[in-house]
Amino acid sequence: MGLEDDGIAGITGDRLPDERRIEGDLSDAIRPGGALWALASAGPQLRESAALAADAGLAALAEEGRPRAVVVAGVGTAARTGDILATVAGPRCPVPILGHRSAGVPGWVGAADVVIAVSASGRSPEALAAAEAAARRGARLVAIGAPDSELQSLAERARASFVAVPRRAPARLSLWALTVPVLMAARELGLVNLVEADIAETARRLDEDAERCRPDADAYVNPAKELAMNLAGSIPVVWGSSPLAGVAARRFGDMLAANSRYPVVSGELGEVGRGRVGLLDGVFGSLAEGQKDIFADPDDSDELTRLRIVLMRDDGLDGDDANPKPDTRRADAVADLAGRRGVRCDVLPAEGGCALERLASLIAVPDFASVYLALAHGLDPMRVPAVSEMKDFTLGSE
Ligand SMILES: O=P(O)(O)OC[C@H]1O[C@](O)(CO)[C@@H](O)[C@@H]1O
């Protein structure tokens, strides 16, 4: 049993959310190792990880020049770091950046490529197999994960760079600690333009958002509690208005599924506009809104389940050479379509002066909201028996 979702302690929790649960005693979640504690440490996590990566000898990566391609290998949150790298590098990046979520590496990977193997625990079979395959094929390898792990031994045997990220929380609560070394490796390769001030500003924003979302701030001043209660009892639909916002939307989907255990639809508006937007006209969209009994008891479990849209809106940044300004028409259209059907749409705007900070501005509050939503249902966000059982099954079958 480790930090990750340990213990099949039975499923506790209440089908109906109750706001009083997040206004009361949250000592379990704020104690060191608890979910709110881990999220509140996002800023320090990012700073610490940047310092560790700076000492990890990543500069050696640049010695062989620009690679043909970069593969970021891992699963779950580790794989999300590859999506973040791709979005921070932007569509004009001269080298393809590919997230690889299954064991090993794609067949074409060879000596001209760089493989970044990421695993918070340092023992996911997918990341280990990727690191092994990269070393065998002579690709440049960087490994990122827990100190004294199998991944570290493998990296040492392959004489590859290893960034030891201390493991203080489950992978999904260590996003920033895992992401920064990936970005810093890509910076050495000349693929992202990330200056120290960007890292400092992003960490500062994470600190400020943690302060706004702190447990003793009531829902009317706490944006995460407010978002959690707006989503309570609904099917959340999280759409991002640009590639960057799309990554944040999928991240919110990960967190709502794992922490709050809500079914979520998430994606980027470019693809959504081609079909998924039809959800607005469906059983949980306009049909539910049309048949809603406005006098119904909100605690009545027969009340129709409805969609709630969370629109992560990124209007881009003037003068950002890596990322052209996104087309904002789809975001306007979705908000309008939802409004005309009576489907609630909360808009979260991206803020900040660089891609990383803008991403953080779309991730921090929703991360907290996913934990508050779990707590409002009496669920323990740190214990997800289905995840542990699934792991046991898959490891057992190997
Ligand atoms: O980063 P690690 O330790 O390789 O774990 C990968 C993924 O496996 C899980 O533990 C379970 O699926 C996720 O929470 C995590 O993101």
Ligand as a Chemical Component Dictionary entry (heavy atoms), coordinates in Angstrom:
data_LIG
# 
_chem_comp.id                   LIG 
_chem_comp.type                 NON-POLYMER 
_chem_comp.pdbx_formal_charge   0 
_chem_comp.three_letter_code    LIG 
# 
loop_
_chem_comp_atom.comp_id 
_chem_comp_atom.atom_id 
_chem_comp_atom.alt_atom_id 
_chem_comp_atom.type_symbol 
_chem_comp_atom.charge 
_chem_comp_atom.model_Cartn_x 
_chem_comp_atom.model_Cartn_y 
_chem_comp_atom.model_Cartn_z 
_chem_comp_atom.pdbx_ordinal 
LIG O1 O1 O 0 2.735  8.518 -12.067 1  
LIG P1 P1 P 0 2.609  7.057 -11.770 2  
LIG O2 O2 O 0 3.046  6.695 -10.408 3  
LIG O3 O3 O 0 3.294  6.274 -12.839 4  
LIG O4 O4 O 0 1.082  6.684 -11.838 5  
LIG C1 C1 C 0 0.378  6.781 -13.037 6  
LIG C2 C2 C 0 -1.105 6.849 -12.788 7  
LIG O5 O5 O 0 -1.554 5.683 -12.134 8  
LIG C3 C3 C 0 -2.549 6.031 -11.166 9  
LIG O6 O6 O 0 -1.951 5.909 -9.926  10 
LIG C4 C4 C 0 -3.715 5.114 -11.217 11 
LIG O7 O7 O 0 -4.244 5.046 -12.465 12 
LIG C5 C5 C 0 -2.872 7.493 -11.457 13 
LIG O8 O8 O 0 -3.414 8.171 -10.368 14 
LIG C6 C6 C 0 -1.555 7.991 -11.917 15 
LIG O9 O9 O 0 -1.625 9.214 -12.593 16 
# 
loop_
_chem_comp_bond.comp_id 
_chem_comp_bond.atom_id_1 
_chem_comp_bond.atom_id_2 
_chem_comp_bond.value_order 
_chem_comp_bond.pdbx_ordinal 
LIG O1 P1 DOUB 1  
LIG P1 O2 SING 2  
LIG P1 O3 SING 3  
LIG P1 O4 SING 4  
LIG O4 C1 SING 5  
LIG C1 C2 SING 6  
LIG C2 O5 SING 7  
LIG C2 C6 SING 8  
LIG O5 C3 SING 9  
LIG C3 O6 SING 10 
LIG C3 C4 SING 11 
LIG C3 C5 SING 12 
LIG C4 O7 SING 13 
LIG C5 O8 SING 14 
LIG C5 C6 SING 15 
LIG C6 O9 SING 16 
# 
